[in-house]
């Protein structure tokens, strides 16, 4: 609050002057005052922690604690690689064009995409409300916006949220632009999709590994991927169908190792290290690892580096999405890359058409991926190379 800080001349630096209250609490109160007076609105990005630390003449750790406090109260939300944004649930809803942005904050791909989306919405001067992809958060926010009379759109990226919720009468079947919804058969006139061309990505990976002499690969993924592997009709998923089918067609061997979703793990995924090492140390062991996401490959690489570094010199690794997991790994590994700006542009093409009352040209827009090959100095074993 204003009473908690004082300006230092023309330096633009605010110093906390109430000593009886923790500095982090005073910073939190000051930011909260800006939110409640609408100086910071829904979807606005806060200055960086470094900037706030200079503004209040405190450490970055103190700023981090203040933002964590406001995030815990539901006023802010941090997106890795994109920044900290103001949530909209505590703001009065007014009739306007509102976009609810529902994305998983811990997923690198979604957090980077979030930054692109928010930039577009700010350029269009639309109100953006960020929510967590949980049933209660999304449903409550959509109902409040609907009752306010606002024209509402939803940009959605979550592999776990039940799409059937949007068809409930209370929801009014909102216009939804979804980035990941291959797992859902739910359809309604207002649902549009922006998807990666998974079959093309899968074939790219299979062809590259085959040309490099690999004949036996290990596919890593979550339980969702395992279900799709057993359903050939569910075409379109990278490792679950398009890669595995194509790899089998060309004559390669493969096996699937399921990873576990783990909220306590900083990567969100846990691999069975003992089983991984056993598979990769067998006489007829796979010579390549393919992940349905970059994070599975990154974690496998961490396990190998710590427990069996010699295996890294003969096992090629390739993931999906080209996130910081792959780019900052040591050594970095190859990935199928999605153009996040292209995905954001496609979503805005749909949104711009809806805003003027036109039907978007397509219900589903496929974004063609590219293959980013990073030299890992891998030499497949002689027995795995076709003669």
N, C-alpha and C positions, 0 to 999 in steps of 0.2 A: 504494500500500500504506500501511497505517497508519503505518509507520516514516517515511514520506516527508512527512507533514504534521503540523502541530501546531495545536491549537485556540487561538484568541485569546479567552480568558475566556468571557464569555457572549454574545459578538457573533455566534456562529454562523459565523464566517469561518475558513477553514482556510488557513494560509500554508505554502508550500513551504519547507523548511529545509535540503535537501541541495543544495548549490551545484554539485557536480561533475557533476550529471546535468541535461540540458535540462529545463526546466519542463514542456514538452509531454509528455516521456517519463514524468515523475513523475505527471502527471495521468492519462495513459493507464494506467499501472500501478495507480493507485488505483481507477480505474473497472473495470479488468479484475479486480482483487481482489474487488470487489463482485459481479461477474458469476460468478466461480468459487465464491464462498461463498453464491450464490443470494440475496444481498441484492437483486440485479437479475436477474429471471428472463426467459425468452423472451417477447417481445412487450411487455415493459415499456418505457415511454417515458422517456428521460433528461430531466432538467431542461433548460431552454433554455440556449443558449450564454451569454446574459447572466447567468443565475443561476449557472452554473458559473464564469464569470469572476469574479463577486463572491465565490463560495465560496473560490476559490483565489487571489484577489487578483492576477489576471493579466489580460492583454488578451484580447479576444474572438478575435483572430487565433491566440493561443497555444492556446486551447481548441479552435478549429477544427482546428488541426494535430494535436492529440491525438486528436480524434474521427476525423479522416481516417486516422490510423495504425491505430486499432482497426477502422475500416471495411475498410481494406485487408487486415487479418488475418482478416476474416470474422466479427467479433464484433458489429458494429453495422451498421445500415443507415439512411440518411437518406432521408426522403420529403419532397419539396417541399411546404410548406404544412402538413405534419402533424407533423414533428419527427424525432428520431433514436430508433430502437428497437433493442432487443437481439435478435439473431438466436438461433436455437435449436440450431444445428448442434453447438455445443460443450457443450451441456447434456445430462446423462444423461436418457434418455427413461424415464418411468415410466408404468405402466398408468393411463390417465386419459382424459378427453375432450380431444382435441387438435385444433386447427384450424390447418392450414397455410395461410397467407395468401400467395398468389403474385401479385404485382402489379408492373408496370413502374414503377420509381421515378422515371423521368424524365418520365413522362406526367402532366400536370397533373390530368387527370380522375381517374386512378387514385390519385394521391397524396392527393387530397382525399377520395375514396371510402375509402381506406385508414384515414384518421382516424375516419370514421364507423363502419367495421367494427370497429376495435380498441376503440372505446368500448363497443359492444354486447357484445363478447366479454368485456371486463373486468367489465361488469355481471353477466354470467352466470358469472363465475369460471371461465372455460374457459382452458386453456393455448393461447396463440397463438404460432406459429412463423412468422416472416417469411422468405421465400426469394426469390431472383431467379428469374424465369421462364425459366431455361435447363434443358435436358434433364438435365444432370448434377446441378444443385442440387435440382430437384424430385424426381427419381427417387431420389437418395441419401437425402433426408430422408424420403420416404414409406416407403422400405424400412426405415429405422431405426425409425420409429414403429411400423410393422407388426410388426417383430420384437420390439418392447418389449411388445406386447400392448395398446397404447393403442387406444382407439376414435378413428379418424381421419376428419376431414372436410377438404375442400380448398375454399377460396374462391379462385377463379382469374380473373385478368383479364390476358390477353395475346393479342395478335393473331397472334403468330408461333409459339407453342409447339405442337408436334404433338400433338393430342388422342389420336391412336392409341396413344401411349405408355401411357395409362391403362388400356388394354384388354389389355396384356401380362400373362401369367399371374403374373409376379413382383409386379406392382402390386396384384393382387387386386381390380381394378376398384373403386377407392375411390369414396365418395360425393362428387361434385364439384358445387359450385354455381358456374357460370360466368357472368361478366358480359359477355363478348364471345366468342361462338363461332359467329357466323353463317357463318364460312368453313369450318366443319367439318361433314361428313356423318356423322361417327362418333357412334354412339348406344350406350348401355348403360343398364340399369335405374337405376343410381345417378347418372346425369347430369341435372342440373337447370339451367335457364337463367333469368337475369334480364336482359332486353334492353330497349333503347330501342325505341319504336315508330317505326322509321325511315321507313316509308312515310308515316305521318301527318306527321312532321317535314318530309319532302321536299315533300309537297303544300302544306304551310303556306308554305314558302319560294317555291315556284313561283307560288302564288296571289298572294302579296304582291308579288313582282317584276312579275307581269303587271298587277296593278291599278295599280302605280306607273308603268306605261308602258314597261317594259323589254321588248325583244323579242330581244335578242342577249346571251347570257351566256357567261362563261368559267368552267368548272369546274376546280378545282385538287384534286389528290389524289395518292396514292402508287400504286405498281404494282398493289397488291391491288385498288384501286378500278378501275383500267383493265381488269383481267380481268373484273370483275363487270359493267362497262358492256357488254362483249361477250356477256354471258350473261343474256338476259332472264328465264330460268327461275330465276336466283338472286335471287329477290325479297327485298326487305327492307332492302337497303343504301341509305343516304341518297342520296348523289350518284350512285352507280353505277347504281341502278335506279329507285327511286321518284321522285326529282326529275327525272331525264332523261326517263323515260317520260311523266310528267305534263306536263313542259314541252313535249315534242314534240307531245303530244295537243292542247294548246291553241294550237299553231302557232308556238312560239318556236324560234329558232336557238340552238345551243350548240356549244361545242367543249371538248375535254378537254386539259388541260396537265398532264403528269405531273411530280410533284416527286420528288426523290431522298432516300431515307433516308440521313442522314449523322450518324454517331456523333460526329464531331469538332465538329459544330455545336451550339451551346447550345440550339437549338430542336429538334434532331434531324431537321430537314427542310431541304433546299436547293432553291431554285427557280432556274431558268435565267433570270437577270435580263435578258439580251439578248433572249431569245425572248419573255419577258413584255412587255417594252417594245414590241417589234415588233408583237405581237398587239394591244396596247391603243392603238397609235398608227396603226393602219391606217384607211383611209377608212371601212370598214364595221366599226369596232371594237366589241367588246362594251361595254355600258354598265353591267354588273354583274359582280362576281366572287363565285362561290360556292365555299366550301371544304368538303371532307369532314371537316375538323377546323378548329378556330380557328387553329392554328399556321400553316397554309398561307396563310390570309388575312392574318395578322399579318406574315408575311415579305413577302408581296406589297406590303403597305402600306409596309413599311420601304424596299423597293426604289423604290417610286413617290415616297416622301417625299425620298429621297436623289437620285434621278435625274430625275424628272419630276413635281414637286409639283403642277403644273397639272392633271394627270390625276385627282388625288384629288377635285377639285371636281365631277367629272362621272361618277365610277364608284362605284356603290353596292357595299358589301362586306357579305357575310354568311357566318358560319362555323357550326360545330357544336360543341356541348358547353358553351358559355358559361364558359370558363376564364379565368384571369388574362390570357391572351393578348388576349382581346377586351375585357375590362373595363378594363385599364390601357393599352390602345392609345391613341394620340393622332392623330386622334380615335378614340373607341371605335367598334366596329362591331356590327351586329345579329347575333344568333345564335339557334340553336335550343337551348333550355336543358333539361337533364335535372335532375330532382330527385334529388340524391345521397342525401339522407336517405331518400327513397322507395325508391331502389334498395337501400340498406342494410337498410331495414325488410323489403323483400320477401325478401332473402336470409335474414334472421333468421327469417321466417315458415317458410321451407323447413327451415332448420336446427332450429328448435324442434320441428317435426313429426318429423324424423328422430331426434332425441334420445330421444323417448318411444316410438319404434317405429311411428309412424303414417306413412301415405303422404301427402306434401304434396298439397294440393288440385289443383295443376297442375304439369306438368313444365316449363312455360315461363310466366314472368310478364312481360308487356309493361308498360313504364313509359311513360305518355303524356307527350310533351314539350310545352313551351310555346315560343312565339315571343317573343323579347325584341327589340323594335324600338328602336334608338337612332337618333335623328335625325342624319343625316349631311349635311343640307342639299344633297341631290343633286337636280338637275333634269335628267331624261333629255333627250337631244337631240330636237329637233322631229321629225326623220325617224324616230325610234324609237317615237313615240307613235301608237297606233292612232287613225285619224280616225273 
